[in-house]
C-alpha cells in the first residue's frame, strides 16, 4: 500500500514507520536520518528489490467492488496491485523528482529472506469484477504521499 488521499484529508502514519515511500520522503525532507537501502546486488535491472506499490485509493476501490459482489454464501479472494514492479532505486528517483530534493541514503546488506521481485497479478479481479488500478504512474502515487507528509511531519 502506498500514497495518501489526494485531497490531503487522510494519510499514512506509522510508529515506527516501515514503508519505503514515506521513509524516503521523510529522509528527503530532513525529517529523519538517511534511508538505508538493503542490498544492491539482486538479480534485477538496477540491483535493488522490486515491489508493487498499489495506491491506497485503488485498494479501497477494490475492496468496495468486492463487497458489492459478495453474497451470503460466497467467498472472494483476489490479488490486488498494479502488476508493475518498481525497484527501490526507482522509488528514490521518483521521490527526488516529486520533492525536488535528493534522498539521503546509505547502502546496507540484504535483509534475510527478501526476494528480488514481488508484485501482484490482479488479472482475476479485473476479469471478474472489472477492477484495475487507476494510479499506475509512480510519481502520482509518490506525490499524494508527499503532499500529506510535508503537511503532517512525524511526531
C-alpha positions, 0 to 999 in steps of 0.5 A: 500500500502506498500514497495518501488521499489526494485531497490531503484529508487522510494519510499514512502514519506509522510508529515506527514507520516501515514503508519505503515511500514515506521513509524516503520522503521523510529522509528527503525532507530532513525529517529523519536520518538517511534511508538505508537501502538493503542490498544492491546486488539482486538479480534485477535491472538496477540491483535493488528489490522490486515491489508493487506499490498499489495506491491506497485509493485503488485498494479501497476501490477494490475492496468496495467492488468486492463487497458489492459482489459478495453474497451470503454464501460466497467467498472472494479472494483476489490479488490486488496491485498494479502488476508493475514492479518498481525497484527501490532505486526507482522509488528514490528517483521518483521521490527526488523528482516529486520533492525536488530534493535528493534522498539521503541514503546509505547502502546496507546488506540484504535483509534475510529472506527478501526476494528480488521481485514481488508484485501482484497479478490482479488479472482475476479481479479485473476479469471478474469484477472489472477492477484495475488500478487507476494510479499506475504512474509512480510519481502520482502515487509518490506525490499524494504521499508527499503532499500529506507528509510535508503537511503532517511531519512525524511526531 
